[in-house]
Amino acid sequence: MLERTPGAAAFSDASTREAARLRHDQSGLVCALPSTGAFHVEPFPPSARNPGAACSIVIGDVATMLVAVRYGADAPLDQMMREAVGSVIGQASYEPWPGEPAD
């Protein structure tokens, strides 16, 4: 999966016996890959003000998107929330992933 992920250098393998997982090293976001359904993960572009990543998972009729952003220590909480909400509205994207969890 890491070989097929855009910006793969930003991720490391965080798999467990139970599930295949990717960890975005800068933000700490850990995404578990579903054994069935669709999955998409991508880091924020290098031009982003704050490092982060997003992963989208679709299983059946349920779409879930997780986003993690590493803000500086001086960032106001309301700015963080406003940017976080703005970045996920209507953005749940996915690609089919036919793989299985790692052993």
Phi and psi in radians as a Rosetta constraint file:
Dihedral C 1 N 2 CA 2 C 2 CIRCULARHARMONIC -1.047 0.35
Dihedral N 2 CA 2 C 2 N 3 CIRCULARHARMONIC -0.631 0.35
Dihedral C 2 N 3 CA 3 C 3 CIRCULARHARMONIC -1.156 0.35
Dihedral N 3 CA 3 C 3 N 4 CIRCULARHARMONIC -0.469 0.35
Dihedral C 3 N 4 CA 4 C 4 CIRCULARHARMONIC -1.670 0.35
Dihedral N 4 CA 4 C 4 N 5 CIRCULARHARMONIC -0.002 0.35
Dihedral C 4 N 5 CA 5 C 5 CIRCULARHARMONIC -1.605 0.35
Dihedral N 5 CA 5 C 5 N 6 CIRCULARHARMONIC 2.203 0.35
Dihedral C 5 N 6 CA 6 C 6 CIRCULARHARMONIC -1.042 0.35
Dihedral N 6 CA 6 C 6 N 7 CIRCULARHARMONIC 2.357 0.35
Dihedral C 6 N 7 CA 7 C 7 CIRCULARHARMONIC 1.207 0.35
Dihedral N 7 CA 7 C 7 N 8 CIRCULARHARMONIC 0.588 0.35
Dihedral C 7 N 8 CA 8 C 8 CIRCULARHARMONIC -1.008 0.35
Dihedral N 8 CA 8 C 8 N 9 CIRCULARHARMONIC -0.451 0.35
Dihedral C 8 N 9 CA 9 C 9 CIRCULARHARMONIC -1.099 0.35
Dihedral N 9 CA 9 C 9 N 10 CIRCULARHARMONIC -0.352 0.35
Dihedral C 9 N 10 CA 10 C 10 CIRCULARHARMONIC -1.414 0.35
Dihedral N 10 CA 10 C 10 N 11 CIRCULARHARMONIC -0.094 0.35
Dihedral C 10 N 11 CA 11 C 11 CIRCULARHARMONIC -2.057 0.35
Dihedral N 11 CA 11 C 11 N 12 CIRCULARHARMONIC 2.725 0.35
Dihedral C 11 N 12 CA 12 C 12 CIRCULARHARMONIC -2.326 0.35
Dihedral N 12 CA 12 C 12 N 13 CIRCULARHARMONIC 2.809 0.35
Dihedral C 12 N 13 CA 13 C 13 CIRCULARHARMONIC -1.317 0.35
Dihedral N 13 CA 13 C 13 N 14 CIRCULARHARMONIC 2.126 0.35
Dihedral C 13 N 14 CA 14 C 14 CIRCULARHARMONIC -2.121 0.35
Dihedral N 14 CA 14 C 14 N 15 CIRCULARHARMONIC 0.505 0.35
Dihedral C 14 N 15 CA 15 C 15 CIRCULARHARMONIC -1.132 0.35
Dihedral N 15 CA 15 C 15 N 16 CIRCULARHARMONIC 2.624 0.35
Dihedral C 15 N 16 CA 16 C 16 CIRCULARHARMONIC -2.111 0.35
Dihedral N 16 CA 16 C 16 N 17 CIRCULARHARMONIC 3.118 0.35
Dihedral C 16 N 17 CA 17 C 17 CIRCULARHARMONIC -1.116 0.35
Dihedral N 17 CA 17 C 17 N 18 CIRCULARHARMONIC -0.482 0.35
Dihedral C 17 N 18 CA 18 C 18 CIRCULARHARMONIC -1.461 0.35
Dihedral N 18 CA 18 C 18 N 19 CIRCULARHARMONIC -0.543 0.35
Dihedral C 18 N 19 CA 19 C 19 CIRCULARHARMONIC -2.758 0.35
Dihedral N 19 CA 19 C 19 N 20 CIRCULARHARMONIC 2.630 0.35
Dihedral C 19 N 20 CA 20 C 20 CIRCULARHARMONIC -1.330 0.35
Dihedral N 20 CA 20 C 20 N 21 CIRCULARHARMONIC 2.347 0.35
Dihedral C 20 N 21 CA 21 C 21 CIRCULARHARMONIC -2.449 0.35
Dihedral N 21 CA 21 C 21 N 22 CIRCULARHARMONIC 2.559 0.35
Dihedral C 21 N 22 CA 22 C 22 CIRCULARHARMONIC -2.018 0.35
Dihedral N 22 CA 22 C 22 N 23 CIRCULARHARMONIC 2.449 0.35
Dihedral C 22 N 23 CA 23 C 23 CIRCULARHARMONIC -2.058 0.35
Dihedral N 23 CA 23 C 23 N 24 CIRCULARHARMONIC 2.180 0.35
Dihedral C 23 N 24 CA 24 C 24 CIRCULARHARMONIC -1.416 0.35
Dihedral N 24 CA 24 C 24 N 25 CIRCULARHARMONIC 1.990 0.35
Dihedral C 24 N 25 CA 25 C 25 CIRCULARHARMONIC -1.128 0.35
Dihedral N 25 CA 25 C 25 N 26 CIRCULARHARMONIC -0.628 0.35
Dihedral C 25 N 26 CA 26 C 26 CIRCULARHARMONIC -1.303 0.35
Dihedral N 26 CA 26 C 26 N 27 CIRCULARHARMONIC -0.694 0.35
Dihedral C 26 N 27 CA 27 C 27 CIRCULARHARMONIC -1.683 0.35
Dihedral N 27 CA 27 C 27 N 28 CIRCULARHARMONIC -0.397 0.35
Dihedral C 27 N 28 CA 28 C 28 CIRCULARHARMONIC 1.557 0.35
Dihedral N 28 CA 28 C 28 N 29 CIRCULARHARMONIC -0.029 0.35
Dihedral C 28 N 29 CA 29 C 29 CIRCULARHARMONIC -1.093 0.35
Dihedral N 29 CA 29 C 29 N 30 CIRCULARHARMONIC 2.239 0.35
Dihedral C 29 N 30 CA 30 C 30 CIRCULARHARMONIC -1.992 0.35
Dihedral N 30 CA 30 C 30 N 31 CIRCULARHARMONIC 2.151 0.35
Dihedral C 30 N 31 CA 31 C 31 CIRCULARHARMONIC -1.941 0.35
Dihedral N 31 CA 31 C 31 N 32 CIRCULARHARMONIC 2.210 0.35
Dihedral C 31 N 32 CA 32 C 32 CIRCULARHARMONIC -1.585 0.35
Dihedral N 32 CA 32 C 32 N 33 CIRCULARHARMONIC 2.241 0.35
Dihedral C 32 N 33 CA 33 C 33 CIRCULARHARMONIC -1.454 0.35
Dihedral N 33 CA 33 C 33 N 34 CIRCULARHARMONIC 2.283 0.35
Dihedral C 33 N 34 CA 34 C 34 CIRCULARHARMONIC -1.261 0.35
Dihedral N 34 CA 34 C 34 N 35 CIRCULARHARMONIC 2.623 0.35
Dihedral C 34 N 35 CA 35 C 35 CIRCULARHARMONIC -1.313 0.35
Dihedral N 35 CA 35 C 35 N 36 CIRCULARHARMONIC -0.401 0.35
Dihedral C 35 N 36 CA 36 C 36 CIRCULARHARMONIC -2.412 0.35
Dihedral N 36 CA 36 C 36 N 37 CIRCULARHARMONIC 2.857 0.35
Dihedral C 36 N 37 CA 37 C 37 CIRCULARHARMONIC 1.712 0.35
Dihedral N 37 CA 37 C 37 N 38 CIRCULARHARMONIC -2.986 0.35
Dihedral C 37 N 38 CA 38 C 38 CIRCULARHARMONIC -1.876 0.35
Dihedral N 38 CA 38 C 38 N 39 CIRCULARHARMONIC 2.672 0.35
Dihedral C 38 N 39 CA 39 C 39 CIRCULARHARMONIC -2.602 0.35
Dihedral N 39 CA 39 C 39 N 40 CIRCULARHARMONIC 2.450 0.35
Dihedral C 39 N 40 CA 40 C 40 CIRCULARHARMONIC -2.565 0.35
Dihedral N 40 CA 40 C 40 N 41 CIRCULARHARMONIC 2.371 0.35
Dihedral C 40 N 41 CA 41 C 41 CIRCULARHARMONIC -2.431 0.35
Dihedral N 41 CA 41 C 41 N 42 CIRCULARHARMONIC 2.486 0.35
Dihedral C 41 N 42 CA 42 C 42 CIRCULARHARMONIC -2.765 0.35
Dihedral N 42 CA 42 C 42 N 43 CIRCULARHARMONIC 2.511 0.35
Dihedral C 42 N 43 CA 43 C 43 CIRCULARHARMONIC -1.403 0.35
Dihedral N 43 CA 43 C 43 N 44 CIRCULARHARMONIC 2.793 0.35
Dihedral C 43 N 44 CA 44 C 44 CIRCULARHARMONIC -1.138 0.35
Dihedral N 44 CA 44 C 44 N 45 CIRCULARHARMONIC 2.675 0.35
Dihedral C 44 N 45 CA 45 C 45 CIRCULARHARMONIC -1.144 0.35
Dihedral N 45 CA 45 C 45 N 46 CIRCULARHARMONIC 2.727 0.35
Dihedral C 45 N 46 CA 46 C 46 CIRCULARHARMONIC -1.003 0.35
Dihedral N 46 CA 46 C 46 N 47 CIRCULARHARMONIC -0.409 0.35
Dihedral C 46 N 47 CA 47 C 47 CIRCULARHARMONIC -1.370 0.35
Dihedral N 47 CA 47 C 47 N 48 CIRCULARHARMONIC -0.131 0.35
Dihedral C 47 N 48 CA 48 C 48 CIRCULARHARMONIC -1.100 0.35
Dihedral N 48 CA 48 C 48 N 49 CIRCULARHARMONIC 2.481 0.35
Dihedral C 48 N 49 CA 49 C 49 CIRCULARHARMONIC -1.098 0.35
Dihedral N 49 CA 49 C 49 N 50 CIRCULARHARMONIC -0.620 0.35
Dihedral C 49 N 50 CA 50 C 50 CIRCULARHARMONIC -2.257 0.35
Dihedral N 50 CA 50 C 50 N 51 CIRCULARHARMONIC 2.409 0.35
Dihedral C 50 N 51 CA 51 C 51 CIRCULARHARMONIC -1.214 0.35
Dihedral N 51 CA 51 C 51 N 52 CIRCULARHARMONIC 2.557 0.35
Dihedral C 51 N 52 CA 52 C 52 CIRCULARHARMONIC -3.061 0.35
Dihedral N 52 CA 52 C 52 N 53 CIRCULARHARMONIC -3.117 0.35
Dihedral C 52 N 53 CA 53 C 53 CIRCULARHARMONIC -2.695 0.35
Dihedral N 53 CA 53 C 53 N 54 CIRCULARHARMONIC 2.838 0.35
Dihedral C 53 N 54 CA 54 C 54 CIRCULARHARMONIC -2.379 0.35
Dihedral N 54 CA 54 C 54 N 55 CIRCULARHARMONIC 2.522 0.35
Dihedral C 54 N 55 CA 55 C 55 CIRCULARHARMONIC -2.341 0.35
Dihedral N 55 CA 55 C 55 N 56 CIRCULARHARMONIC 2.447 0.35
Dihedral C 55 N 56 CA 56 C 56 CIRCULARHARMONIC -2.091 0.35
Dihedral N 56 CA 56 C 56 N 57 CIRCULARHARMONIC 2.389 0.35
Dihedral C 56 N 57 CA 57 C 57 CIRCULARHARMONIC -2.284 0.35
Dihedral N 57 CA 57 C 57 N 58 CIRCULARHARMONIC 2.338 0.35
Dihedral C 57 N 58 CA 58 C 58 CIRCULARHARMONIC -2.180 0.35
Dihedral N 58 CA 58 C 58 N 59 CIRCULARHARMONIC 2.095 0.35
Dihedral C 58 N 59 CA 59 C 59 CIRCULARHARMONIC -2.233 0.35
Dihedral N 59 CA 59 C 59 N 60 CIRCULARHARMONIC 2.026 0.35
Dihedral C 59 N 60 CA 60 C 60 CIRCULARHARMONIC 1.108 0.35
Dihedral N 60 CA 60 C 60 N 61 CIRCULARHARMONIC -2.219 0.35
Dihedral C 60 N 61 CA 61 C 61 CIRCULARHARMONIC -1.690 0.35
Dihedral N 61 CA 61 C 61 N 62 CIRCULARHARMONIC 0.196 0.35
Dihedral C 61 N 62 CA 62 C 62 CIRCULARHARMONIC -1.935 0.35
Dihedral N 62 CA 62 C 62 N 63 CIRCULARHARMONIC 2.127 0.35
Dihedral C 62 N 63 CA 63 C 63 CIRCULARHARMONIC -1.890 0.35
Dihedral N 63 CA 63 C 63 N 64 CIRCULARHARMONIC 2.280 0.35
Dihedral C 63 N 64 CA 64 C 64 CIRCULARHARMONIC -2.199 0.35
Dihedral N 64 CA 64 C 64 N 65 CIRCULARHARMONIC 2.343 0.35
Dihedral C 64 N 65 CA 65 C 65 CIRCULARHARMONIC -2.191 0.35
Dihedral N 65 CA 65 C 65 N 66 CIRCULARHARMONIC 2.257 0.35
Dihedral C 65 N 66 CA 66 C 66 CIRCULARHARMONIC -1.987 0.35
Dihedral N 66 CA 66 C 66 N 67 CIRCULARHARMONIC 2.375 0.35
Dihedral C 66 N 67 CA 67 C 67 CIRCULARHARMONIC -2.311 0.35
Dihedral N 67 CA 67 C 67 N 68 CIRCULARHARMONIC 2.360 0.35
Dihedral C 67 N 68 CA 68 C 68 CIRCULARHARMONIC -2.233 0.35
Dihedral N 68 CA 68 C 68 N 69 CIRCULARHARMONIC 2.370 0.35
Dihedral C 68 N 69 CA 69 C 69 CIRCULARHARMONIC -2.290 0.35
Dihedral N 69 CA 69 C 69 N 70 CIRCULARHARMONIC 2.373 0.35
Dihedral C 69 N 70 CA 70 C 70 CIRCULARHARMONIC -1.754 0.35
Dihedral N 70 CA 70 C 70 N 71 CIRCULARHARMONIC 1.815 0.35
Dihedral C 70 N 71 CA 71 C 71 CIRCULARHARMONIC -1.566 0.35
Dihedral N 71 CA 71 C 71 N 72 CIRCULARHARMONIC 2.736 0.35
Dihedral C 71 N 72 CA 72 C 72 CIRCULARHARMONIC -1.197 0.35
Dihedral N 72 CA 72 C 72 N 73 CIRCULARHARMONIC 2.772 0.35
Dihedral C 72 N 73 CA 73 C 73 CIRCULARHARMONIC -1.074 0.35
Dihedral N 73 CA 73 C 73 N 74 CIRCULARHARMONIC -0.425 0.35
Dihedral C 73 N 74 CA 74 C 74 CIRCULARHARMONIC -1.665 0.35
Dihedral N 74 CA 74 C 74 N 75 CIRCULARHARMONIC 0.086 0.35
Dihedral C 74 N 75 CA 75 C 75 CIRCULARHARMONIC -1.265 0.35
Dihedral N 75 CA 75 C 75 N 76 CIRCULARHARMONIC 2.285 0.35
Dihedral C 75 N 76 CA 76 C 76 CIRCULARHARMONIC -1.177 0.35
Dihedral N 76 CA 76 C 76 N 77 CIRCULARHARMONIC 2.475 0.35
Dihedral C 76 N 77 CA 77 C 77 CIRCULARHARMONIC -1.020 0.35
Dihedral N 77 CA 77 C 77 N 78 CIRCULARHARMONIC -0.731 0.35
Dihedral C 77 N 78 CA 78 C 78 CIRCULARHARMONIC -1.133 0.35
Dihedral N 78 CA 78 C 78 N 79 CIRCULARHARMONIC -0.582 0.35
Dihedral C 78 N 79 CA 79 C 79 CIRCULARHARMONIC -1.147 0.35
Dihedral N 79 CA 79 C 79 N 80 CIRCULARHARMONIC -0.768 0.35
Dihedral C 79 N 80 CA 80 C 80 CIRCULARHARMONIC -1.052 0.35
Dihedral N 80 CA 80 C 80 N 81 CIRCULARHARMONIC -0.796 0.35
Dihedral C 80 N 81 CA 81 C 81 CIRCULARHARMONIC -1.156 0.35
Dihedral N 81 CA 81 C 81 N 82 CIRCULARHARMONIC -0.767 0.35
Dihedral C 81 N 82 CA 82 C 82 CIRCULARHARMONIC -1.059 0.35
Dihedral N 82 CA 82 C 82 N 83 CIRCULARHARMONIC -0.794 0.35
Dihedral C 82 N 83 CA 83 C 83 CIRCULARHARMONIC -1.187 0.35
Dihedral N 83 CA 83 C 83 N 84 CIRCULARHARMONIC -0.662 0.35
Dihedral C 83 N 84 CA 84 C 84 CIRCULARHARMONIC -1.131 0.35
Dihedral N 84 CA 84 C 84 N 85 CIRCULARHARMONIC -0.824 0.35
Dihedral C 84 N 85 CA 85 C 85 CIRCULARHARMONIC -1.130 0.35
Dihedral N 85 CA 85 C 85 N 86 CIRCULARHARMONIC -0.761 0.35
Dihedral C 85 N 86 CA 86 C 86 CIRCULARHARMONIC -1.094 0.35
Dihedral N 86 CA 86 C 86 N 87 CIRCULARHARMONIC -0.523 0.35
Dihedral C 86 N 87 CA 87 C 87 CIRCULARHARMONIC -1.390 0.35
Dihedral N 87 CA 87 C 87 N 88 CIRCULARHARMONIC -0.306 0.35
Dihedral C 87 N 88 CA 88 C 88 CIRCULARHARMONIC -1.867 0.35
Dihedral N 88 CA 88 C 88 N 89 CIRCULARHARMONIC -0.235 0.35
Dihedral C 88 N 89 CA 89 C 89 CIRCULARHARMONIC -1.081 0.35
Dihedral N 89 CA 89 C 89 N 90 CIRCULARHARMONIC 2.062 0.35
Dihedral C 89 N 90 CA 90 C 90 CIRCULARHARMONIC 1.194 0.35
Dihedral N 90 CA 90 C 90 N 91 CIRCULARHARMONIC 0.334 0.35
Dihedral C 90 N 91 CA 91 C 91 CIRCULARHARMONIC -1.882 0.35
Dihedral N 91 CA 91 C 91 N 92 CIRCULARHARMONIC 0.089 0.35
Dihedral C 91 N 92 CA 92 C 92 CIRCULARHARMONIC -1.183 0.35
Dihedral N 92 CA 92 C 92 N 93 CIRCULARHARMONIC 1.764 0.35
Dihedral C 92 N 93 CA 93 C 93 CIRCULARHARMONIC -1.943 0.35
Dihedral N 93 CA 93 C 93 N 94 CIRCULARHARMONIC 2.778 0.35
Dihedral C 93 N 94 CA 94 C 94 CIRCULARHARMONIC -2.748 0.35
Dihedral N 94 CA 94 C 94 N 95 CIRCULARHARMONIC 2.816 0.35
Dihedral C 94 N 95 CA 95 C 95 CIRCULARHARMONIC -2.318 0.35
Dihedral N 95 CA 95 C 95 N 96 CIRCULARHARMONIC 2.539 0.35
Dihedral C 95 N 96 CA 96 C 96 CIRCULARHARMONIC -1.040 0.35
Dihedral N 96 CA 96 C 96 N 97 CIRCULARHARMONIC 2.412 0.35
Dihedral C 96 N 97 CA 97 C 97 CIRCULARHARMONIC -2.313 0.35
Dihedral N 97 CA 97 C 97 N 98 CIRCULARHARMONIC 1.873 0.35
Dihedral C 97 N 98 CA 98 C 98 CIRCULARHARMONIC -1.520 0.35
Dihedral N 98 CA 98 C 98 N 99 CIRCULARHARMONIC 0.190 0.35
Dihedral C 98 N 99 CA 99 C 99 CIRCULARHARMONIC -1.353 0.35
Dihedral N 99 CA 99 C 99 N 100 CIRCULARHARMONIC 3.132 0.35
Dihedral C 99 N 100 CA 100 C 100 CIRCULARHARMONIC -2.149 0.35
Dihedral N 100 CA 100 C 100 N 101 CIRCULARHARMONIC 2.757 0.35
Dihedral C 100 N 101 CA 101 C 101 CIRCULARHARMONIC -1.033 0.35
Dihedral N 101 CA 101 C 101 N 102 CIRCULARHARMONIC 2.632 0.35
Dihedral C 101 N 102 CA 102 C 102 CIRCULARHARMONIC -1.221 0.35
Dihedral N 102 CA 102 C 102 N 103 CIRCULARHARMONIC 2.615 0.35
